[in-house]
């Protein structure tokens, strides 16, 4: 064989084939399972025998360099064609089938193909050599399959370990829940103070941590564990509303369980009630998140009204199933331009009602603050909710089915505030008075020196002339607070004027000089006295309207009394009160100025009475009466359940009003008219007959079922939304600037515990701990001891 032939022969070889030949010469173990290299060698030998002879000669020359023992060992290894069972040691993946070949069970399981071939996976490796095994186990595909098997096996082992329950002290967990509940109920930051409280208990000799910690990892003082506990506490309180509600979201099972028990109780009681109403309002919290608060108003089995907090929601957050619920096609970009409109509010409220299985058939009233987005006649939130209510009650198989329709109610406190604000806005002198009050508050609030000077003068005068007090700023949104500001100014009028004169004289303060000039006008003093007489009367009515369990009967009586009081003030001149301030000012050498030097104090007051006082009070009375003009449904309620209408009854009018109510709320009108006929005689015999209709244990509620149900509906319709406003105050106490990253679920749990949670000694902590331990989404099982 020529040198050129030998060179050309080796050039045709692949690198793997060269390694095969050289490996056999040197005794190294190489991969020899590739059939391409073997067939290439055999083909070359058949085509060119001289080349084969050259290879044999080359091999023999290389073998001369090996010792006889190495050659014998290599020969024995080369000739071995039997499977050695010892190869399976530490190779659980190796499988040998007699007379077939070797397989890799891992590559088969995870469908891995070494060298992109079917060998070891689909087809067997027929080269029964240890080198074939070692080369296979070092290839990338096999290593990947081994890694997958290790992950699978480890997961199973961990799963087996997690199935084993962890023993934990039940008494210890109950004590921990009590500590957490105390923090949540008192609006104390729980995530940072819960471990500190447990440390305090330890110093006092009660080591709760030792009872609830399991090893080094399971310590129930972390933020997540604290949230778990709060969740469980809130859950027990809410148990009155929702049966079988189990919230899997949230990272704190404890917090969820606390809240869930509370919520379930509330929702369960609503389902049992013959009627319920909802109230909702929105506000912006410290994190600039638009929050929607939902409250319920229902009547229990004893006929008592129950007002409960239901939910706080991120009003602008997109619902996961919003498209499925209302059929609207929302683009993904709508999230960036979403606004708090009537559609958004309706979707949030109806989703909550439907998710918690609250029946539309017993929804009787919807209370709002009266904003256009809430009460719009065509597309307001209330209108859309009642349309949804009607759709859900329709039955194609029963077209004559009675349909219940909820009544929209505008908050009485808001209406009263708007009536007063509208009356004051028509008189420039009252608007100017309000601006002066704001300027006075800013003048002293921005300077400690000025405030100290004013308070010093006030202390000197308080012994003889004035009461002590501090100015407050009139709110732009709550107009009725102007009355409280006016009363404080009246009580400290002399000291404030003296303080301003001193500031103007000693410090040449032009602002103080301007305020003195405005405040010493007789018209300013007259307006001050007028507002101190009128607005407190309206404020008392507003406070009566904000009573949590107020019903429309009480509302109408309070409204009538207030209008009578305002009419009395309208006809009374305020000469004595203005003269009292005039005399106090004169004693301190303060001169009040008049529009004209030719008139006296009495003449100025009389002129003010005819031009301002009478007109302002008349406007106020007219606005109140116009805004509290009942709708047809509420007027029917007022007529049917007013005892005065039964003393000298008009049976036809009573029947007409009852039929109107039955049509509104889906009750049988024929039975109601029959009941009204007998109810006239019962009401004449018993002055408390109408009140007894709402009591479940009273015989009258059984004898007059339709009238009794209508009386309960009248009682649950919300006259105000003050409870939602109280929720907003609680939100500011819970979600502060320091806690501004609080999640929506956590805020909901804490708010429910703070508002609806019972006293510490009445909360069922054992029930909360059992619920916490039974949560399905826990990573491990817990066994309470």
SULBEL-V111325 format. One record per residue. N is the residue number from 0. OMEGA is omega as a letter, one per 20 degrees, with the letter a starting at -180 (999 if undefined). Layout:
n	omega
N	OMEGA
N	OMEGA
//
This chain:
n	omega
0	a
1	r
2	r
3	r
4	r
5	r
6	r
7	r
8	a
9	r
10	a
11	a
12	r
13	r
14	a
15	r
16	r
17	r
18	r
19	a
20	a
21	r
22	r
23	r
24	a
25	r
26	r
27	r
28	r
29	r
30	a
31	a
32	a
33	a
34	a
35	a
36	a
37	a
38	r
39	r
40	a
41	r
42	r
43	a
44	a
45	a
46	a
47	a
48	a
49	r
50	r
51	r
52	r
53	r
54	r
55	r
56	r
57	r
58	a
59	r
60	r
61	a
62	r
63	a
64	a
65	r
66	a
67	a
68	r
69	r
70	r
71	r
72	a
73	a
74	a
75	a
76	a
77	a
78	a
79	r
80	r
81	r
82	r
83	a
84	a
85	r
86	a
87	a
88	a
89	r
90	a
91	a
92	a
93	r
94	a
95	r
96	a
97	r
98	r
99	r
100	a
101	r
102	r
103	a
104	r
105	r
106	r
107	a
108	a
109	r
110	r
111	a
112	r
113	r
114	r
115	r
116	a
117	a
118	a
119	a
120	r
121	r
122	a
123	r
124	a
125	r
126	a
127	r
128	r
129	r
130	r
131	a
132	a
133	r
134	r
135	a
136	r
137	a
138	a
139	a
140	r
141	r
142	r
143	r
144	r
145	r
146	r
147	r
148	r
149	r
150	a
151	a
152	r
153	r
154	r
155	r
156	r
157	r
158	r
159	a
160	a
161	r
162	r
163	a
164	r
165	r
166	a
167	a
168	r
169	r
170	r
171	r
172	r
173	r
174	r
175	r
176	r
177	r
178	a
179	a
180	r
181	r
182	a
183	a
184	a
185	r
186	r
187	a
188	a
189	a
190	a
191	a
192	a
193	r
194	a
195	r
196	r
197	r
198	r
199	r
200	r
201	r
202	r
203	r
204	r
205	a
206	r
207	a
208	a
209	a
210	a
211	r
212	r
213	a
214	a
215	a
216	a
217	r
218	a
219	r
220	r
221	r
222	a
223	a
224	r
225	r
226	r
227	a
228	r
229	r
230	a
231	a
232	a
233	a
234	a
235	r
236	a
237	a
238	r
239	a
240	a
241	r
242	r
243	r
244	a
245	a
246	r
247	r
248	r
249	a
250	a
251	a
252	a
253	r
254	a
255	a
256	r
257	a
258	a
259	a
260	r
261	a
262	a
263	r
264	a
265	a
266	r
267	r
268	r
269	r
270	a
271	a
272	r
273	r
274	r
275	r
276	r
277	r
278	r
279	r
280	a
281	r
282	r
283	a
284	a
285	r
286	a
287	r
288	a
289	a
290	r
291	a
292	r
293	r
294	r
295	r
296	a
297	r
298	a
299	a
300	r
301	a
302	r
303	r
304	r
305	r
306	a
307	r
308	a
309	a
310	r
311	a
312	r
313	a
314	a
315	r
316	a
317	r
318	r
319	a
320	a
321	a
322	a
323	a
324	a
325	r
326	r
327	a
328	a
329	r
330	a
331	a
332	a
333	r
334	a
335	a
336	a
337	r
338	r
339	r
340	a
341	r
342	a
343	a
344	r
345	a
346	a
347	a
348	a
349	r
350	a
351	a
352	a
353	r
354	a
355	r
356	r
357	a
358	r
359	a
360	r
361	r
362	a
363	a
364	r
365	a
366	r
367	r
368	r
369	r
370	a
371	a
372	r
373	a
374	r
375	a
376	a
377	a
378	r
379	a
380	r
381	r
382	a
383	r
384	r
385	r
386	r
387	r
388	r
389	r
390	a
391	a
392	a
393	r
394	a
395	a
396	a
397	a
398	a
399	a
400	r
401	a
402	r
403	r
404	a
405	a
406	r
407	a
408	r
409	a
410	a
411	r
412	r
413	a
414	a
415	r
416	r
417	r
418	r
419	a
420	a
421	r
422	a
423	a
424	a
425	a
426	a
427	a
428	r
429	r
430	r
431	r
432	r
433	r
434	r
435	r
436	r
437	r
438	r
439	a
440	a
441	a
442	a
443	a
444	a
445	a
446	r
447	a
448	r
449	a
450	r
451	r
452	r
453	a
454	r
455	r
456	a
457	r
458	r
459	a
460	a
461	a
462	a
463	a
464	a
465	r
466	r
467	r
468	a
469	a
470	r
471	a
472	r
473	a
474	r
475	a
476	a
477	a
478	a
479	r
480	r
481	r
482	r
483	r
484	a
485	r
486	r
487	r
488	r
489	a
490	a
491	a
492	a
493	a
494	r
495	r
496	r
497	r
498	a
499	r
500	r
501	r
502	a
503	a
504	a
505	a
506	a
507	a
508	a
509	r
510	r
511	r
512	r
513	r
514	r
515	a
516	r
517	a
518	a
519	r
520	a
521	r
522	r
523	r
524	a
525	r
526	r
527	r
528	a
529	a
530	r
531	r
532	a
533	a
534	r
535	r
536	r
537	r
538	r
539	r
540	r
541	r
542	r
543	r
544	a
545	r
546	a
547	a
548	r
549	r
550	a
551	r
552	r
553	a
554	a
555	r
556	r
557	a
558	r
559	r
560	a
561	r
562	r
563	r
564	r
565	r
566	r
567	r
568	a
569	a
570	a
571	r
572	a
573	a
574	a
575	a
576	r
577	r
578	r
579	r
580	r
581	a
582	r
583	r
584	a
585	r
586	r
587	r
588	r
589	a
590	r
591	a
592	r
593	r
594	r
595	a
596	a
597	a
598	a
599	r
600	a
601	r
602	r
603	r
604	r
605	r
606	r
607	a
608	a
609	a
610	a
611	a
612	a
613	a
614	a
615	a
616	r
617	r
618	a
619	r
620	a
621	r
622	r
623	a
624	r
625	a
626	r
627	r
628	a
629	r
630	a
631	a
632	a
633	r
634	r
635	r
636	a
637	a
638	a
639	a
640	r
641	a
642	a
643	a
644	r
645	r
646	r
647	a
648	r
649	a
650	a
651	r
652	r
653	a
654	r
655	a
656	r
657	r
658	r
659	r
660	r
661	r
662	a
663	a
664	r
665	r
666	a
667	a
668	a
669	r
670	a
671	a
672	r
673	r
674	r
675	a
676	r
677	a
678	r
679	a
680	r
681	a
682	r
683	a
684	a
685	a
686	a
687	a
688	a
689	r
690	a
691	a
692	a
693	a
694	a
695	a
696	a
697	a
698	a
699	a
700	r
701	a
702	a
703	a
704	a
705	r
706	r
707	r
708	r
709	r
710	r
711	r
712	r
713	a
714	a
715	r
716	a
717	r
718	a
719	r
720	a
721	r
722	r
723	r
724	r
725	r
726	a
727	r
728	r
729	r
730	r
731	r
732	a
733	a
734	a
735	r
736	r
737	a
738	a
739	r
740	a
741	a
742	a
743	r
744	r
745	r
746	r
747	a
748	a
749	r
750	r
751	r
752	a
753	a
754	a
755	a
756	r
757	r
758	a
759	a
760	a
761	a
762	a
763	a
764	a
765	r
766	r
767	a
768	r
769	r
770	r
771	a
772	a
773	a
774	a
775	a
776	r
777	a
778	r
779	r
780	a
781	r
782	a
783	r
784	999
//
